[in-house]
Amino acid sequence: MKGWFVYILQCKDGSFYTGVTPNLKRRFQEHKEGKGGKYTLEHKPIKILFSETFNTKQEALNREKQLKGWSHRKKENLAKFGKP
């Protein structure tokens, strides 16, 4: 099993949050409980919109950086169609 996830959460206000974790289920629960960081404390996450797995933390961080540079529409297309 691969060890790191990059994920995009959809928040209640329609915004997206992108992050990295070794345990996606636990991290999503932390976000929902207000323990996941300032952004998701203010913008309540409602679902995991997209995730990818990687063998190393560095690979996941590189992908996270790439995704954070994308527009909302491009992230939405990735989640819907598997490509931007």
Jmol script that loads the backbone (N, CA, C; Angstrom):
load data "model"
ATOM      1  N   MET A   1       0.831  -1.182   0.000  1.00  0.00           N
ATOM      2  CA  MET A   1       0.000   0.000   0.000  1.00  0.00           C
ATOM      3  C   MET A   1       0.877   1.247   0.000  1.00  0.00           C
ATOM      4  N   LYS A   2       0.467   2.230  -0.755  1.00  0.00           N
ATOM      5  CA  LYS A   2       1.191   3.484  -0.800  1.00  0.00           C
ATOM      6  C   LYS A   2       0.948   4.253   0.486  1.00  0.00           C
ATOM      7  N   GLY A   3       1.887   5.117   0.853  1.00  0.00           N
ATOM      8  CA  GLY A   3       1.852   5.689   2.175  1.00  0.00           C
ATOM      9  C   GLY A   3       1.354   7.107   2.355  1.00  0.00           C
ATOM     10  N   TRP A   4       1.181   7.902   1.293  1.00  0.00           N
ATOM     11  CA  TRP A   4       0.808   9.303   1.447  1.00  0.00           C
ATOM     12  C   TRP A   4      -0.313   9.692   0.495  1.00  0.00           C
ATOM     13  N   PHE A   5      -1.209  10.514   0.989  1.00  0.00           N
ATOM     14  CA  PHE A   5      -2.344  10.989   0.199  1.00  0.00           C
ATOM     15  C   PHE A   5      -2.244  12.495  -0.010  1.00  0.00           C
ATOM     16  N   VAL A   6      -2.587  12.931  -1.202  1.00  0.00           N
ATOM     17  CA  VAL A   6      -2.902  14.332  -1.480  1.00  0.00           C
ATOM     18  C   VAL A   6      -4.405  14.348  -1.634  1.00  0.00           C
ATOM     19  N   TYR A   7      -5.047  15.321  -1.016  1.00  0.00           N
ATOM     20  CA  TYR A   7      -6.507  15.341  -1.055  1.00  0.00           C
ATOM     21  C   TYR A   7      -7.024  16.751  -1.273  1.00  0.00           C
ATOM     22  N   ILE A   8      -8.217  16.811  -1.835  1.00  0.00           N
ATOM     23  CA  ILE A   8      -8.939  18.069  -1.981  1.00  0.00           C
ATOM     24  C   ILE A   8     -10.266  17.893  -1.269  1.00  0.00           C
ATOM     25  N   LEU A   9     -10.535  18.791  -0.326  1.00  0.00           N
ATOM     26  CA  LEU A   9     -11.811  18.783   0.381  1.00  0.00           C
ATOM     27  C   LEU A   9     -12.710  19.861  -0.205  1.00  0.00           C
ATOM     28  N   GLN A  10     -13.985  19.555  -0.271  1.00  0.00           N
ATOM     29  CA  GLN A  10     -14.957  20.582  -0.622  1.00  0.00           C
ATOM     30  C   GLN A  10     -15.535  21.125   0.680  1.00  0.00           C
ATOM     31  N   CYS A  11     -15.562  22.436   0.795  1.00  0.00           N
ATOM     32  CA  CYS A  11     -16.075  23.075   2.004  1.00  0.00           C
ATOM     33  C   CYS A  11     -17.505  23.546   1.779  1.00  0.00           C
ATOM     34  N   LYS A  12     -18.180  23.794   2.871  1.00  0.00           N
ATOM     35  CA  LYS A  12     -19.596  24.168   2.852  1.00  0.00           C
ATOM     36  C   LYS A  12     -19.859  25.394   1.984  1.00  0.00           C
ATOM     37  N   ASP A  13     -18.915  26.322   1.937  1.00  0.00           N
ATOM     38  CA  ASP A  13     -19.083  27.544   1.147  1.00  0.00           C
ATOM     39  C   ASP A  13     -18.695  27.364  -0.326  1.00  0.00           C
ATOM     40  N   GLY A  14     -18.353  26.125  -0.724  1.00  0.00           N
ATOM     41  CA  GLY A  14     -17.990  25.845  -2.112  1.00  0.00           C
ATOM     42  C   GLY A  14     -16.499  25.934  -2.395  1.00  0.00           C
ATOM     43  N   SER A  15     -15.736  26.405  -1.435  1.00  0.00           N
ATOM     44  CA  SER A  15     -14.285  26.493  -1.627  1.00  0.00           C
ATOM     45  C   SER A  15     -13.656  25.115  -1.475  1.00  0.00           C
ATOM     46  N   PHE A  16     -12.393  25.011  -1.896  1.00  0.00           N
ATOM     47  CA  PHE A  16     -11.639  23.773  -1.800  1.00  0.00           C
ATOM     48  C   PHE A  16     -10.445  23.966  -0.875  1.00  0.00           C
ATOM     49  N   TYR A  17     -10.063  22.884  -0.221  1.00  0.00           N
ATOM     50  CA  TYR A  17      -8.853  22.854   0.604  1.00  0.00           C
ATOM     51  C   TYR A  17      -8.015  21.674   0.137  1.00  0.00           C
ATOM     52  N   THR A  18      -6.728  21.897  -0.089  1.00  0.00           N
ATOM     53  CA  THR A  18      -5.818  20.844  -0.541  1.00  0.00           C
ATOM     54  C   THR A  18      -4.789  20.565   0.546  1.00  0.00           C
ATOM     55  N   GLY A  19      -4.548  19.280   0.834  1.00  0.00           N
ATOM     56  CA  GLY A  19      -3.594  18.918   1.865  1.00  0.00           C
ATOM     57  C   GLY A  19      -2.936  17.578   1.598  1.00  0.00           C
ATOM     58  N   VAL A  20      -2.069  17.182   2.526  1.00  0.00           N
ATOM     59  CA  VAL A  20      -1.293  15.940   2.451  1.00  0.00           C
ATOM     60  C   VAL A  20      -1.389  15.233   3.797  1.00  0.00           C
ATOM     61  N   THR A  21      -1.516  13.906   3.772  1.00  0.00           N
ATOM     62  CA  THR A  21      -1.580  13.136   5.012  1.00  0.00           C
ATOM     63  C   THR A  21      -1.233  11.671   4.754  1.00  0.00           C
ATOM     64  N   PRO A  22      -0.754  10.960   5.762  1.00  0.00           N
ATOM     65  CA  PRO A  22      -0.572   9.513   5.618  1.00  0.00           C
ATOM     66  C   PRO A  22      -1.861   8.738   5.946  1.00  0.00           C
ATOM     67  N   ASN A  23      -2.861   9.419   6.534  1.00  0.00           N
ATOM     68  CA  ASN A  23      -4.102   8.747   6.932  1.00  0.00           C
ATOM     69  C   ASN A  23      -5.286   9.638   6.567  1.00  0.00           C
ATOM     70  N   LEU A  24      -5.855   9.398   5.405  1.00  0.00           N
ATOM     71  CA  LEU A  24      -6.898  10.263   4.861  1.00  0.00           C
ATOM     72  C   LEU A  24      -8.162  10.274   5.719  1.00  0.00           C
ATOM     73  N   LYS A  25      -8.606   9.126   6.162  1.00  0.00           N
ATOM     74  CA  LYS A  25      -9.830   9.051   6.960  1.00  0.00           C
ATOM     75  C   LYS A  25      -9.682   9.836   8.266  1.00  0.00           C
ATOM     76  N   ARG A  26      -8.579   9.629   8.955  1.00  0.00           N
ATOM     77  CA  ARG A  26      -8.327  10.336  10.219  1.00  0.00           C
ATOM     78  C   ARG A  26      -8.220  11.842  10.003  1.00  0.00           C
ATOM     79  N   ARG A  27      -7.491  12.233   8.967  1.00  0.00           N
ATOM     80  CA  ARG A  27      -7.280  13.657   8.707  1.00  0.00           C
ATOM     81  C   ARG A  27      -8.584  14.360   8.354  1.00  0.00           C
ATOM     82  N   PHE A  28      -9.429  13.712   7.567  1.00  0.00           N
ATOM     83  CA  PHE A  28     -10.720  14.304   7.226  1.00  0.00           C
ATOM     84  C   PHE A  28     -11.551  14.497   8.497  1.00  0.00           C
ATOM     85  N   GLN A  29     -11.531  13.518   9.377  1.00  0.00           N
ATOM     86  CA  GLN A  29     -12.266  13.632  10.636  1.00  0.00           C
ATOM     87  C   GLN A  29     -11.722  14.796  11.470  1.00  0.00           C
ATOM     88  N   GLU A  30     -10.408  14.952  11.481  1.00  0.00           N
ATOM     89  CA  GLU A  30      -9.811  16.082  12.207  1.00  0.00           C
ATOM     90  C   GLU A  30     -10.299  17.419  11.633  1.00  0.00           C
ATOM     91  N   HIS A  31     -10.322  17.513  10.317  1.00  0.00           N
ATOM     92  CA  HIS A  31     -10.816  18.733   9.681  1.00  0.00           C
ATOM     93  C   HIS A  31     -12.268  18.996  10.081  1.00  0.00           C
ATOM     94  N   LYS A  32     -13.094  17.959  10.042  1.00  0.00           N
ATOM     95  CA  LYS A  32     -14.509  18.119  10.388  1.00  0.00           C
ATOM     96  C   LYS A  32     -14.697  18.544  11.846  1.00  0.00           C
ATOM     97  N   GLU A  33     -13.798  18.123  12.717  1.00  0.00           N
ATOM     98  CA  GLU A  33     -13.882  18.456  14.140  1.00  0.00           C
ATOM     99  C   GLU A  33     -13.208  19.783  14.476  1.00  0.00           C
ATOM    100  N   GLY A  34     -12.713  20.487  13.454  1.00  0.00           N
ATOM    101  CA  GLY A  34     -12.073  21.777  13.683  1.00  0.00           C
ATOM    102  C   GLY A  34     -10.636  21.689  14.140  1.00  0.00           C
ATOM    103  N   LYS A  35     -10.019  20.518  13.992  1.00  0.00           N
ATOM    104  CA  LYS A  35      -8.630  20.312  14.427  1.00  0.00           C
ATOM    105  C   LYS A  35      -7.662  20.264  13.245  1.00  0.00           C
ATOM    106  N   GLY A  36      -8.154  20.503  12.056  1.00  0.00           N
ATOM    107  CA  GLY A  36      -7.346  20.291  10.864  1.00  0.00           C
ATOM    108  C   GLY A  36      -6.595  21.491  10.351  1.00  0.00           C
ATOM    109  N   GLY A  37      -6.779  22.639  10.946  1.00  0.00           N
ATOM    110  CA  GLY A  37      -6.082  23.825  10.475  1.00  0.00           C
ATOM    111  C   GLY A  37      -7.021  25.018  10.414  1.00  0.00           C
ATOM    112  N   LYS A  38      -6.429  26.189  10.284  1.00  0.00           N
ATOM    113  CA  LYS A  38      -7.199  27.431  10.326  1.00  0.00           C
ATOM    114  C   LYS A  38      -8.219  27.521   9.186  1.00  0.00           C
ATOM    115  N   TYR A  39      -7.812  27.168   7.971  1.00  0.00           N
ATOM    116  CA  TYR A  39      -8.727  27.319   6.832  1.00  0.00           C
ATOM    117  C   TYR A  39      -9.985  26.478   7.021  1.00  0.00           C
ATOM    118  N   THR A  40      -9.818  25.209   7.365  1.00  0.00           N
ATOM    119  CA  THR A  40     -10.992  24.344   7.499  1.00  0.00           C
ATOM    120  C   THR A  40     -11.762  24.604   8.788  1.00  0.00           C
ATOM    121  N   LEU A  41     -11.169  25.319   9.711  1.00  0.00           N
ATOM    122  CA  LEU A  41     -11.910  25.753  10.900  1.00  0.00           C
ATOM    123  C   LEU A  41     -12.920  26.833  10.491  1.00  0.00           C
ATOM    124  N   GLU A  42     -12.505  27.687   9.575  1.00  0.00           N
ATOM    125  CA  GLU A  42     -13.357  28.784   9.109  1.00  0.00           C
ATOM    126  C   GLU A  42     -14.260  28.382   7.940  1.00  0.00           C
ATOM    127  N   HIS A  43     -13.848  27.407   7.167  1.00  0.00           N
ATOM    128  CA  HIS A  43     -14.595  26.936   5.985  1.00  0.00           C
ATOM    129  C   HIS A  43     -14.872  25.447   6.196  1.00  0.00           C
ATOM    130  N   LYS A  44     -15.988  25.126   6.775  1.00  0.00           N
ATOM    131  CA  LYS A  44     -16.299  23.753   7.195  1.00  0.00           C
ATOM    132  C   LYS A  44     -16.253  22.759   6.031  1.00  0.00           C
ATOM    133  N   PRO A  45     -15.401  21.739   6.127  1.00  0.00           N
ATOM    134  CA  PRO A  45     -15.336  20.722   5.068  1.00  0.00           C
ATOM    135  C   PRO A  45     -16.550  19.797   5.122  1.00  0.00           C
ATOM    136  N   ILE A  46     -17.056  19.452   3.931  1.00  0.00           N
ATOM    137  CA  ILE A  46     -18.220  18.566   3.884  1.00  0.00           C
ATOM    138  C   ILE A  46     -17.925  17.221   3.230  1.00  0.00           C
ATOM    139  N   LYS A  47     -16.917  17.187   2.352  1.00  0.00           N
ATOM    140  CA  LYS A  47     -16.585  15.894   1.740  1.00  0.00           C
ATOM    141  C   LYS A  47     -15.200  15.913   1.130  1.00  0.00           C
ATOM    142  N   ILE A  48     -14.673  14.699   0.955  1.00  0.00           N
ATOM    143  CA  ILE A  48     -13.418  14.528   0.228  1.00  0.00           C
ATOM    144  C   ILE A  48     -13.781  14.517  -1.242  1.00  0.00           C
ATOM    145  N   LEU A  49     -13.320  15.516  -1.948  1.00  0.00           N
ATOM    146  CA  LEU A  49     -13.654  15.664  -3.359  1.00  0.00           C
ATOM    147  C   LEU A  49     -12.756  14.806  -4.242  1.00  0.00           C
ATOM    148  N   PHE A  50     -11.481  14.661  -3.831  1.00  0.00           N
ATOM    149  CA  PHE A  50     -10.493  13.981  -4.664  1.00  0.00           C
ATOM    150  C   PHE A  50      -9.323  13.550  -3.790  1.00  0.00           C
ATOM    151  N   SER A  51      -8.709  12.430  -4.138  1.00  0.00           N
ATOM    152  CA  SER A  51      -7.461  12.032  -3.469  1.00  0.00           C
ATOM    153  C   SER A  51      -6.607  11.210  -4.423  1.00  0.00           C
ATOM    154  N   GLU A  52      -5.317  11.283  -4.203  1.00  0.00           N
ATOM    155  CA  GLU A  52      -4.330  10.483  -4.929  1.00  0.00           C
ATOM    156  C   GLU A  52      -3.367   9.913  -3.894  1.00  0.00           C
ATOM    157  N   THR A  53      -2.786   8.779  -4.200  1.00  0.00           N
ATOM    158  CA  THR A  53      -1.814   8.184  -3.289  1.00  0.00           C
ATOM    159  C   THR A  53      -0.416   8.209  -3.893  1.00  0.00           C
ATOM    160  N   PHE A  54       0.567   8.314  -3.004  1.00  0.00           N
ATOM    161  CA  PHE A  54       1.971   8.382  -3.403  1.00  0.00           C
ATOM    162  C   PHE A  54       2.808   7.529  -2.470  1.00  0.00           C
ATOM    163  N   ASN A  55       3.925   7.076  -2.963  1.00  0.00           N
ATOM    164  CA  ASN A  55       4.820   6.237  -2.167  1.00  0.00           C
ATOM    165  C   ASN A  55       5.562   7.017  -1.095  1.00  0.00           C
ATOM    166  N   THR A  56       5.886   8.281  -1.380  1.00  0.00           N
ATOM    167  CA  THR A  56       6.675   9.059  -0.428  1.00  0.00           C
ATOM    168  C   THR A  56       5.987  10.376  -0.098  1.00  0.00           C
ATOM    169  N   LYS A  57       6.341  10.908   1.048  1.00  0.00           N
ATOM    170  CA  LYS A  57       5.814  12.206   1.460  1.00  0.00           C
ATOM    171  C   LYS A  57       6.239  13.287   0.475  1.00  0.00           C
ATOM    172  N   GLN A  58       7.471  13.228   0.012  1.00  0.00           N
ATOM    173  CA  GLN A  58       7.966  14.251  -0.907  1.00  0.00           C
ATOM    174  C   GLN A  58       7.176  14.274  -2.213  1.00  0.00           C
ATOM    175  N   GLU A  59       6.846  13.102  -2.742  1.00  0.00           N
ATOM    176  CA  GLU A  59       6.017  13.050  -3.958  1.00  0.00           C
ATOM    177  C   GLU A  59       4.667  13.709  -3.705  1.00  0.00           C
ATOM    178  N   ALA A  60       4.076  13.407  -2.566  1.00  0.00           N
ATOM    179  CA  ALA A  60       2.776  13.980  -2.212  1.00  0.00           C
ATOM    180  C   ALA A  60       2.879  15.497  -2.057  1.00  0.00           C
ATOM    181  N   LEU A  61       3.932  15.971  -1.407  1.00  0.00           N
ATOM    182  CA  LEU A  61       4.114  17.412  -1.235  1.00  0.00           C
ATOM    183  C   LEU A  61       4.306  18.131  -2.570  1.00  0.00           C
ATOM    184  N   ASN A  62       5.018  17.485  -3.481  1.00  0.00           N
ATOM    185  CA  ASN A  62       5.211  18.068  -4.810  1.00  0.00           C
ATOM    186  C   ASN A  62       3.872  18.198  -5.542  1.00  0.00           C
ATOM    187  N   ARG A  63       3.058  17.166  -5.454  1.00  0.00           N
ATOM    188  CA  ARG A  63       1.748  17.206  -6.104  1.00  0.00           C
ATOM    189  C   ARG A  63       0.830  18.231  -5.428  1.00  0.00           C
ATOM    190  N   GLU A  64       0.882  18.303  -4.103  1.00  0.00           N
ATOM    191  CA  GLU A  64       0.083  19.297  -3.383  1.00  0.00           C
ATOM    192  C   GLU A  64       0.439  20.707  -3.857  1.00  0.00           C
ATOM    193  N   LYS A  65       1.710  20.981  -3.978  1.00  0.00           N
ATOM    194  CA  LYS A  65       2.159  22.300  -4.435  1.00  0.00           C
ATOM    195  C   LYS A  65       1.607  22.593  -5.829  1.00  0.00           C
ATOM    196  N   GLN A  66       1.645  21.595  -6.694  1.00  0.00           N
ATOM    197  CA  GLN A  66       1.114  21.772  -8.042  1.00  0.00           C
ATOM    198  C   GLN A  66      -0.384  22.093  -7.993  1.00  0.00           C
ATOM    199  N   LEU A  67      -1.136  21.289  -7.233  1.00  0.00           N
ATOM    200  CA  LEU A  67      -2.585  21.477  -7.164  1.00  0.00           C
ATOM    201  C   LEU A  67      -2.964  22.818  -6.542  1.00  0.00           C
ATOM    202  N   LYS A  68      -2.220  23.257  -5.556  1.00  0.00           N
ATOM    203  CA  LYS A  68      -2.518  24.542  -4.919  1.00  0.00           C
ATOM    204  C   LYS A  68      -2.365  25.705  -5.882  1.00  0.00           C
ATOM    205  N   GLY A  69      -1.593  25.515  -6.938  1.00  0.00           N
ATOM    206  CA  GLY A  69      -1.424  26.553  -7.953  1.00  0.00           C
ATOM    207  C   GLY A  69      -2.520  26.556  -9.006  1.00  0.00           C
ATOM    208  N   TRP A  70      -3.386  25.571  -8.969  1.00  0.00           N
ATOM    209  CA  TRP A  70      -4.448  25.455  -9.968  1.00  0.00           C
ATOM    210  C   TRP A  70      -5.666  26.299  -9.601  1.00  0.00           C
ATOM    211  N   SER A  71      -6.440  26.635 -10.599  1.00  0.00           N
ATOM    212  CA  SER A  71      -7.695  27.354 -10.382  1.00  0.00           C
ATOM    213  C   SER A  71      -8.741  26.414  -9.777  1.00  0.00           C
ATOM    214  N   HIS A  72      -9.767  27.019  -9.244  1.00  0.00           N
ATOM    215  CA  HIS A  72     -10.889  26.254  -8.685  1.00  0.00           C
ATOM    216  C   HIS A  72     -11.483  25.335  -9.757  1.00  0.00           C
ATOM    217  N   ARG A  73     -11.694  25.869 -10.949  1.00  0.00           N
ATOM    218  CA  ARG A  73     -12.285  25.110 -12.054  1.00  0.00           C
ATOM    219  C   ARG A  73     -11.415  23.914 -12.433  1.00  0.00           C
ATOM    220  N   LYS A  74     -10.113  24.109 -12.473  1.00  0.00           N
ATOM    221  CA  LYS A  74      -9.197  23.030 -12.848  1.00  0.00           C
ATOM    222  C   LYS A  74      -9.233  21.902 -11.809  1.00  0.00           C
ATOM    223  N   LYS A  75      -9.280  22.257 -10.520  1.00  0.00           N
ATOM    224  CA  LYS A  75      -9.398  21.252  -9.460  1.00  0.00           C
ATOM    225  C   LYS A  75     -10.730  20.519  -9.556  1.00  0.00           C
ATOM    226  N   GLU A  76     -11.773  21.263  -9.854  1.00  0.00           N
ATOM    227  CA  GLU A  76     -13.103  20.671 -10.002  1.00  0.00           C
ATOM    228  C   GLU A  76     -13.131  19.665 -11.155  1.00  0.00           C
ATOM    229  N   ASN A  77     -12.509  20.006 -12.264  1.00  0.00           N
ATOM    230  CA  ASN A  77     -12.432  19.095 -13.403  1.00  0.00           C
ATOM    231  C   ASN A  77     -11.618  17.849 -13.073  1.00  0.00           C
ATOM    232  N   LEU A  78     -10.546  18.018 -12.325  1.00  0.00           N
ATOM    233  CA  LEU A  78      -9.746  16.867 -11.900  1.00  0.00           C
ATOM    234  C   LEU A  78     -10.607  15.909 -11.080  1.00  0.00           C
ATOM    235  N   ALA A  79     -11.376  16.460 -10.161  1.00  0.00           N
ATOM    236  CA  ALA A  79     -12.230  15.634  -9.305  1.00  0.00           C
ATOM    237  C   ALA A  79     -13.327  14.945 -10.108  1.00  0.00           C
ATOM    238  N   LYS A  80     -13.913  15.644 -11.061  1.00  0.00           N
ATOM    239  CA  LYS A  80     -15.028  15.086 -11.842  1.00  0.00           C
ATOM    240  C   LYS A  80     -14.575  14.113 -12.923  1.00  0.00           C
ATOM    241  N   PHE A  81     -13.498  14.458 -13.605  1.00  0.00           N
ATOM    242  CA  PHE A  81     -13.107  13.706 -14.805  1.00  0.00           C
ATOM    243  C   PHE A  81     -11.763  13.003 -14.712  1.00  0.00           C
ATOM    244  N   GLY A  82     -11.038  13.202 -13.614  1.00  0.00           N
ATOM    245  CA  GLY A  82      -9.729  12.589 -13.475  1.00  0.00           C
ATOM    246  C   GLY A  82      -8.641  13.300 -14.248  1.00  0.00           C
ATOM    247  N   LYS A  83      -8.989  14.463 -14.804  1.00  0.00           N
ATOM    248  CA  LYS A  83      -8.009  15.282 -15.509  1.00  0.00           C
ATOM    249  C   LYS A  83      -8.474  16.734 -15.433  1.00  0.00           C
ATOM    250  N   PRO A  84      -7.519  17.672 -15.493  1.00  0.00           N
ATOM    251  CA  PRO A  84      -7.882  19.102 -15.381  1.00  0.00           C
ATOM    252  C   PRO A  84      -8.608  19.626 -16.602  1.00  0.00           C
TER     253      PRO A  84
END
end "model"
wireframe off; spacefill off
backbone 0.3
color backbone group
